[in-house]
């Protein structure tokens, strides 16, 4: 069971009140709260069990509450009463309508009050309960409801056992509410009340827009808000979890970099340690040598990225990497278990964005491979360099280029050959001109003895040599 339980709902304009026979219980609920502790431990009565079954039929999602888990573990009068009260309270917006819901969460027993009621909102805004009720009754758009519930032991340990602490937390979430409900800040309206229940303290919220045509809450928006609430409430616990996550992540990155460094050293020393990764690294180094621009993963062509991914896939098979990854993943799931029971499917390391820096580390190490160790280029080949075929391992199948690509490649080869011939002709002319100049200089040289006599005469007349 998640430690933070949330429930999101909404009230449409003009929705009829739901009957169902709960009004009497709501009216007399305060007496239920005053049950003697000894009575609470007696097995649940038949009427309570019947009402529990009716509530489960009308509100199936009530099975997700802490109170239902307590009732299923021990079906006593006290636990049945807690569950019945919680379900009626959570669904009071459907039972009593907008006016009844706002009044109920503000005035019900155990609502922590500031003045005459327990309703509060954003910092610096005074709440007039009757004005809020009138505004909601006039409002023709949707009004969303949120319930956030904790175990009593967590509330006590983390300091969320007072209305003031909940007010402080929710006021810091105003920007998140605006973003995820798609309501501009100036139009956002929200109100909340804290109910200090004995077993599961919780808070009720109502959210809507001053503009009746605004507001939309998606599934992703719900997950974002759950995550934001959990990070704020369980900050201390999550700090320890994130610390372990970071430790394992850094070890995985460090070990991966060390393994690649060792393999590159083996390649440069012409030794064989891991033939599969060595072959892929050499192919990557050869491709990178013909790649312009930044040598980082995000800027590479898809076929070059594919080589990097294959190297990381092979690297993740190393026993040291596997062991650390198996330690890292439970820490990630522990953080999610605080507010949800639904765990996403585990993904391989190569697809995990947390370890994307390892791809750039592989690229940097591949650039250190000596040119002498790269596959020699075929001088007789007409293939243009950037389109040279990739030598893939047997298990990686590369599709044959389409005919249009082949035709384009032949056209490029023809242009490249023509340009090469022109360059060779130009270089030949330069060499011939240089040879002719040297020949003219050689023929124009005078006899050595005659040259010396001329220099002696210049010196005798004081002329510069």
N, C-alpha and C positions, 0 to 999 in steps of 0.2 A: 504494500500500500504506500503510495506517495506521501511524503511528509507534509507537503503543501497541497491542499485540495482546492481547486477553483471550479466555479460553475459560471458559465456565461449564458445569458438569455436576453430576450427583448420583449417589450410590450407594444403591440401594434395599436394604432389609434382606433378607437371605437370597438375594441375587443370586448365581448360580453364577459361578465364575471362567471367564473366556473362555480357550479353549485357543489355537490359532492358531500355535503354533510359535515364539513369541518368547522363551521362557524361556532358551534357550541364549544368545541374543544379550544378554539382560539380565545373565546370569551372567558373560559375557566382555567386557562393555562397557568396563570400565576399560582393557583393552588397546587398544581402538579409539581411546580418547582419546590414547593415547601414540604415535599414528602420526607418523612423521617428516614434517616440512613438505614435503619434496620429493615424498613419496609422495602426499600429499593433493591435489596438482595433476594427478595422472595421471587419465585418463578413468575413470569409474565402471565397476566390473566388472559382468559379466552377472548374477551373483548379487545384487549390490546393486540393479540395475535391477529384477530380478524381485521382490525384497523391497519395493522402493518401490511397485510396482504393487499388490502384495498389501495393503500398508498403506493405499493410497488406496482400495481396494475396501472394506476393513473400517472405515476411519475417513475418510470423504469430507471432513469439515471440516478435515482436516490441510492442505488446500490453502491455508487462510487464514493459515498460519504464515509468519514471516520466512524460516525455513529452506527451505521449499518454493520460495519466490521465488528464493532464492540458488541452489538446485539447478537450477531451470528456466533460469536465466541461464547457468549454467556447470556441466554435469553431470560433476563430478570425484569422485574417491574421497572427498576431504575433505567436500565439500558433501553427498554422498549419506549419508555417515556421520553428519553433523550432523542431517540430516533424519530418518533412521531412528531415531536416538537420541531426538530430540525427540518424535516421534510415539509411540514406545513409552512414554516418560516421561509424556506428557500423558494417555495412556490406560491408565496402569498400574492405575488404580482398577478398570477393567473386566477387565484381564488377570490381576492378582494378588490382587484382593479388597481388603477394608478393611485388614486387618492388613499385607498386603504393601505397600500404597500408603503408609501412614503410615511404615512402616519404611524404605521406599525413598527417600522424599523427605527423610527425616532423616539417612540414613546413606550415600546414594549418593556416588560420587566427585564432587568439586567443590562439594558442599554445604558452605557456610560454617558451621562448628561453634562452638557455645559449650559447652565441656566435651566430653562424649562424643558429642554429636549436634548437628544444626543446627535442631531444632524450637524455635520460640518462639511466644509468645502475648501477651496484653495485659500492660501494664506492672505489675510487682510480683508476677506469677504465675510460680512456678518450674515448669518442665516436666519431668515424669518420663516418659520415652518409653514404658516398659513399661506404666505406668498408663494413658497415653493409648490405647495399643493395646488393652488389656483393656477400657477403657470403650467404645471404638468397636465392639469385637466384641459387647459386651452390648447396645449401642444398637439398638433395633428401628425407630427412625424413619429418615428420610432424612438423608444426609450430603452436603452440597454441596461441590463442588470448584471452585476458581478458579485460573487460571493467568494471570499478568501478565508480558508479555515486552516488552523494549526492544531497539533496535539498540545495539550496543556503543558507537558514537560518541555517541549520546544519553545513554547511561548514564554515560560518562566526563565528558561536558560538564555534565550536570546533577547529578552527584554521587551517582547511584544505582548505584555500582559496589561497594558494600559492604553486608553484611548489616545493619549498624547503621543505615544510612540507610533501608533498607526497613522495619526494625522500627519506627523512629520514625514513618514515614509511615503504616503500617498501624494502629498504635496510635491515631492520630488519626482513623481511619476506623471505630472501633468503633460509634459512634452511628449512622453511615450503614448499617453492616451490620445493626444491630438494626432500624432503620426499614424497610429494603428487604427483609429476610428475614422481616419480621413476627414477630420473636422479641424478647420483653422483655429488657432489658439483663441482668437477674439470671439469666436462663436461657441467654443466648448463650454459645456455646463456639466458639472458633476457634483454629487452629494453622497455622503457616506455616513454610516453609524457603526460604532464598535459594540459588539455584544460579548460581554465577558462571561461566557458559559463555563461551567465547572470543568467539563471534559475537553471541549474544543472551542477555545476563543475564536471568534471570527468577525469579519467586517462585511457589511453590505454596501454596495455602491450602485448609483444610478447615473447613467451617462447619456447625454443627448446634445443636440446642436440647437442654437437659437434660430438657425435657418432650417426650417422643417424639411428641406429637400437635401440636406447634407447628412453624411454619416454612412459608413459601410465598414463592417468588421468581417474580414476574411478568416479562413482557418489559420493562415500564416500569421495574421494579426493576433489571433488568440494565443498561438504558441509564443509569439514575441512578448506579449504581455505576461504570460505565465513565467517565461524565462526572466523577464525584468523584475517581477515581484520576488521570485526565488533568489535572484542574485542580491537583492537588497536585504531581504529578511535573513537569509542564510549566509551572509557575507563571511562570517567567521569560519563556518564549516567549509565553504567553497574555497577559501584561501588555502586551507590545508590540502584539499583535493587538487587544486590548480598547481600547487607547489610540487606535488608528486608527479603530476602530468608533465610539467616542465622539465623535471629531473630526468624522467625516462625519455622524453622527446629529445633532449640535448644529447643523451647518451647514444640514442639511435643515430642521430645526425653525425656525431663524432666518430662512432665506430664505422659507419658507412663511408665517411670521408677517408678514414685510415685504410680501410680495405681497398678502396679505389687507388689511393696513393701507392700502396704496396704493389698492386697489379700493374700500374703504370711504370713503376721502377723495374718490375720484371720484364715488361715489354722493352724498355730502353736497354736493359742488360741482355736482351735476346734470350731470356729464360721463359719457361712455360709453367704457370701456376694455375690459372683458371682459363682454359682455352676458350670457353664460351664467352666470358666477359671480355677477354683480351681481343678476340676477333671483333666484337661489337665496338670496343673502344677504338681500335685502329680504324674501323669504318667511320666512326664518329669524327675522329681527328682528321681523316682525309676529307670528309664533307665540310668540316669547319674551316679547313684551309682554303676552301673555295667559296666561303660564305662571306659576304660583305655586311657591314653594319655591326650592331651590338651582338656579341656572342653570349646571349642570355636566352633562357628557354622560351620566354614569351615572344621573342622576335624571330625565332627560327621557323623554317618551313615545316609543314606537317610531317614530311618524310624524315626530316632530321629529328624532330621531336619524338617520332616513333622509335628511333634508335635509342634515344635517351631513356624513354619509358621501358624499353626492353632491358637495358642495362640495370635500371632500378628494380625491375621485376626479378631479374636474376640475383641481384644483390639482396633482395628481401628474403631469399631462400636460405641465406646464411643463418646458421643456428643461433649466433649471438644476436642478430637483428630480430629474428623471429621471437626469441625469448623476451626481449625488451618490448617489442610491439604487443605481445600478449600481456605484459604488465601495464602498458600505457592505456590500452583500450578499456579495461575495467574502471580506471579512474575517470575517463570521459563519461562512462555510463553511470558512475556514482553521482556525478553532477546532475545528469538528466533525471535520475531516480528521485531527486528531491521534489520535482513537480510533475512527473509523468511516469506512468507504468509502461507505456508503449516505447520500447527500445528500437531505434532504427537498425536496419541490417548492417552488420559490420562490412567495411569496405577494405580492399587490399591497400597496402602501403603506397603503391604507385598512384592510386586515385585519391589519396588523402591530402588535402591542401595544407595540412599542418606540416607535411614533410616535403613540400614543393622546393624549399631551398636546397634539398639534396640533389635535385635535378641540375641546378646551376653549379653545385659543387662538382658533379660528374663532368659537366662541360669544361670547367676550369682545369680539371685534372687531365682531360683528353687533350687540351691545348699544349700540355707539357710533353707529349709523346714526341720523340725525336723524328725528324723528317726522314732520316735514313731507314726508320723502321716502318714507314708507311708503304703501302703497296706501290710499286713503280708504275708510272704512267706509260701507256702503250703509244710510242711515237708514231706508229703506223696507223693508229686508229683515227677515223674521221669524226669521232663522237665529240661534241662540244662538252667542256668540263662540267658545267652545271647540270648536264643531263646524263652523266655517266651512270650506268646501272649500279644499284646497291647490291653487294654480295651478302645476302641474308642467310641465316641458318636455315636448315631444312624445315623447321617447324613454323617459320614465319613466311607466309606466302605473299608475294608482291604481285599485283595484277599487271598484265602487259599493257603498255601505253596504247591509247586509242589511235586509229589510223591518222586522225587529224594531227595528233601530237608527233607521230613519226614523220609526216610530211613536213611539218614545221621544222623538225630537227634536221631533215635533209637539206632544207633551204638554208638553215643556219650554217650547216657544214660547208655548203657551197660558198657562201659569203665569206666564211672564215678562211677557206683555202685561197680564194681570190685575194683577200687582204694580205695573207702571208706571202704570196708570190710578189705582190707589189713591194712589200717591205724588203724582201730579199734583193729585188732588182735595185732598189734605192741604196741599200747597203753596199752592193757590188760596185755601183757607180762611185760611191764615196771612196772605196778602197782603191779603185783604178786611178782616180784623181790624185790620191796621196802617193801612189807609186810613181806617177809621172812627175810630180813635184820633186821627189827625192832624186830622180834621174837627172833632172835639169840642174839641181844643185851640185851633183857629183861631177857632171861634165864641165861645169863652170869653174872648177877648182884650178888654181895656178900651181906651178912647180914650187916645191918646198924651199929650195935654195934661193930662188928669185924672191919669194915672199919674205925670207929673212933679211935680204939685202934692202928691200924696200922699207922694212921696219927699222933697220939701223939708220938709214938716211933720215927718216922722220924723227928719230930720237936725236940725231945730230943737229937738226934745225929747230929743235924744241917743239916739235908738233906732237899732238896726242896720238897715241897708237890706236 
